[in-house]
Amino acid sequence: MSKQLVIYTDGAARGNPGPGGYGIVLQWGPAVKELSQGFRLTTNNRMELMAVIVGLQQLTRDGLDVVIYSDSAYVVNSVEKGWVFGWVKKGFAGKKNADLWMEYLKLHKKHNIKFVWVKGHANNPGNNRCDQLATAAADSRKWLVDEGYEREQKAGLL
């Protein structure tokens, strides 16, 4: 019997766009790992999606059963309702965050992933912890550059 990996994710932006961050809590049985990172200029949706990507990038084996809890309707609906797969067929024409969606899709193929939407700032301890991590990262001033966002901004795509 295989264990199920649980990933909680959240993203935050101070202004939209503005400084932002993501928070992740990975749970594998009794083991828990927390991750977060801030970015100098980004959007909330990018941080929500980046949290999912970074969480999946932590996995060292393929074929895992993964449940991802997110309060982002943008991320959850894009995958669970299949929108992102239609965007691929149209070459992401007119869609923001194509760079991140393409990275997500590479990881999506490696695992059995199910998304569960949770209400933000409610009674979900995993999501609440991710929110704390994401907002602290956004406020930390220890920022990385969200190169995809800044590249799109300079090109006038945003």
C-alpha positions, -999 to +999 in steps of 0.1 A: +000+000+000+015+034-010+014+064+011-002+096-001+018+128-002-001+159+009+010+193-002-005+225+011+003+256-009-004+293-008+008+325-025+007+361-016+015+395-032+017+429-015+000+448-043-008+429-074+018+432-088+041+438-060+065+419-037+052+384-032+059+350-018+048+314-016+045+290+013+044+252+011+039+224+037+046+189+025+034+160+046+045+124+040+031+103+069+046+119+100+073+138+081+066+175+075+087+199+055+080+237+051+093+259+023+089+295+014+105+322-008+098+358-016+101+377-049+106+414-055+079+418-082+052+393-090+014+386-088-007+365-064-016+340-091+020+335-100+029+328-064-001+304-060+011+284-090+048+287-082+040+272-047+025+241-065+055+238-088+081+241-061+063+216-039+062+191-068+099+197-076+108+184-041+096+149-050+125+125-057+103+096-071+078+095-099+044+080-098+034+093-064-002+098-053-003+135-045-031+156-030-026+194-033-046+217-011-049+252-024-071+282-018-065+294-054-095+288-075-073+299-105-049+270-099-074+244-088-100+251-116-073+254-143-062+218-136-093+201-123-116+215-149-090+208-176-086+245-188-048+243-189-049+214-213-070+235-237-045+264-233-017+240-244-036+232-276-039+269-283-003+276-275-013+296-244-025+324-267-036+353-246-029+335-213-008+348-185+018+327-167+024+304-196+060+299-184+048+285-151+020+265-166+044+248-189+067+239-159+037+226-140+027+204-169+061+187-170+056+178-133+020+169-137+029+140-161+051+124-134+025+119-107-011+111-099-022+146-088-055+156-073-063+192-063-086+201-035-098+237-031-099+250+005-113+283+017-085+307+025-082+322+060-106+296+073-102+265+096-076+246+076-044+245+096-022+235+066-035+263+045-032+288+074+004+278+079+012+283+042-004+317+044+019+326+072+049+314+053+039+332+021+032+365+037+064+364+057+083+356+025+066+385+007+075+409+036+111+395+041+129+417+016+150+386+009+136+385-025+145+367-057+136+379-091+105+364-108+122+364-141+091+351-160+070+380-147+096+407-152+103+394-188+066+395-197+063+430-181+092+443-201+078+428-233+045+446-226+025+413-223+010+422-190 
